[in-house]
């Protein structure tokens, strides 16, 4: 039951969190690529 409650609360932020993580990963890789040059 606890997991269902947590998933219910996190569900609303799930898509946003994935978008934020994707953006952070892309920016991080871009910075690393530029930093090496």
Backbone torsions as a table, in degrees:
resi	resn	phi	psi	omega
1	UNK	NA	-40.1	179.9
2	UNK	-60.5	-42.8	-179.7
3	UNK	-61.7	-40.2	179.5
4	UNK	-63.2	-41.5	179.8
5	UNK	-64.4	-44.6	-179.8
6	UNK	-62.9	-45.0	179.6
7	UNK	-62.4	-36.1	179.5
8	UNK	-64.0	-43.2	-179.6
9	UNK	-71.1	-44.0	-177.8
10	UNK	-72.4	-24.5	-177.9
11	UNK	-53.5	-41.1	-178.6
12	UNK	-65.1	-33.7	-177.6
13	UNK	-94.4	-5.6	-176.2
14	UNK	-54.6	-54.0	-177.2
15	UNK	-64.3	-41.8	-179.3
16	UNK	-63.9	-42.3	-179.5
17	UNK	-61.6	-43.1	179.6
18	UNK	-63.5	-40.5	179.1
19	UNK	-64.4	-43.8	-179.7
20	UNK	-63.6	-44.5	179.4
21	UNK	-62.3	-42.5	179.7
22	UNK	-61.5	-44.0	180.0
23	UNK	-63.6	-43.9	-179.7
24	UNK	-61.3	-43.3	-179.6
25	UNK	-63.5	-45.0	-179.3
26	UNK	-63.6	-45.4	180.0
27	UNK	-64.2	-41.9	-179.0
28	UNK	-62.4	-45.4	179.4
29	UNK	-64.8	-39.5	179.8
30	UNK	-64.2	-43.9	179.7
31	UNK	-63.8	-42.3	179.2
32	UNK	-63.5	-41.2	-179.8
33	UNK	-64.1	-43.9	-179.6
34	UNK	-70.5	-36.8	-176.7
35	UNK	-63.0	-37.6	-178.5
36	UNK	-67.5	-27.9	179.8
37	UNK	-91.5	NA	NA
